[in-house]
Amino acid sequence: MTAELNSATSALTVFDFDPQTRVVFGSGVLSRLGELASELGDRALLVTDKGLKNAGHENRAIEFLIASGVTPTVFDDVHPNPTTEDVDRCLAVAKAANVNLIIGLGGGSSMDCAKGANFLLTNGGRMEDYWGVGKAKQPMLPMIAVPTTSGTGSEAQSFALIAHAETHMKMACGDKKAACRIALLDPEVTVTMPVSVTAVTGIDAISHAVETYVTSKRNTVSQLFSRRAWSLLATSFPRVLEDPSDLEARGGMLVGAHFAGTAIENSMLGATHALANPLSAHFGLTHGVAIGVMLPHVVRFNAAVVGDLYGDLASDAGLCESGDSSASEHLARYLASTVRDWGLPTSLKECHVREDLIPTMAEEAAKQWTGTFNPRPVDVASLKELYECALNSETAN
């Protein structure tokens, strides 16, 4: 027994875990929004998008808030991959209403826009001023996040990802003061997602579990969340594809995405996300599509240094036996087939990416912060090679 305990404790790594978000999970818990909001403020800015309004979720949220004595002001014009312009428009609405609470209802775009407006409302300046970590000097308003997709895990993170309006390159603006006070996880609100949105957000969540498990910044806590997220997502994603109304599977996806987001907060991401951002900036690729194409190639690239860790994930998913020397390849093929099963492209050629822009994108990817946490160091040359590997369909499987 002593030997087993020594073995377990020897694997522990240094960590600093500071959970700041209360998590409320369960079917129908959106009905508690007003009750929970009233504990934090009485004038709420509800940040969402037109799709959520059309699905009826915006009106339900408003009704719950009013019933609990909270006055809602709505900004429902968030665009996918929100830019600094989205944040500025949201900020103007928040200022006019003198809000003391912010609620992000939607996918990562709504939550990121809400966080971005919080930065500027409480600390002034421009989003560019907060690019990086810990640059907000003043306290920020309390925020509640209600994710309606199972993808970004933004509700578990203190970062706002905001694209520059002109270059469309994403800026990661992080500060512990931006962390949500409450995350409300209701699988019922995810059922209305179109299949295409379920697919791209689910792939994104899976990539978060895979990348956070192996980053150079990984630690005991982050890997705990990464591996549990992976198990939930790998189990639930195929079930949702078969039956989109499966609430249990939807719940597994939602909690899995949240756990993966918690892992990001503690270990960051890797080269897949560094490679994805230029693809979105130049070709307008949905983030999850870009991630789905690049992830299998990054797994193969990293296998030389973290193949044993990929083996954990492959074994957990039943792809191979523990200790299989080909585990990384099994995992890469599984990820590519998952993308393909959802009808998404598995090569950059299918995405109409121009080969002549690969050198430019490789230089841009090399400047992305997430790439610095990849377990195998990357540079312009290696990132260029990864783009080239992903270009043709015959190398994407």
Buried (B, 14 or more C-beta within 10 A) or exposed (E): EEEEEEEEEEEEEEBEEEEEBEBBBEBEBBBBBBEBBBEBBBBBBBBBBEBBBEBEBBEBBBBBBEEBEBBBBBBBBBBBBBBBBBBBBBBEBBEEBEBBBBBBBBBBBBBBBBBBBBBBBBBEEEBEBBBEBEBBEEEBBBBBBBBBBBBBBBBBBBBBBBBBBEEBBBBBBBBEBBBBBBBBBBBBBBBBBEEBBBBBBBBBBBBBBBBBBBBBBBBEBBBBBBBBBBBBBBBBBEBBBEEBEBBEBBBBBBBBBBBBBBBBBBBBBBBBBBBBBBBBBBBEBBBBBBBBBBBBBBBBBBBEBBBBBBBBBBBBBEBBEEEBEBBBBBBBBBBBEBBBEBEBBBBBBBBEBEEEBBEEBBEBBBEBBBBBBBBBEBEBEBBBBBBBBBBEBEBBE
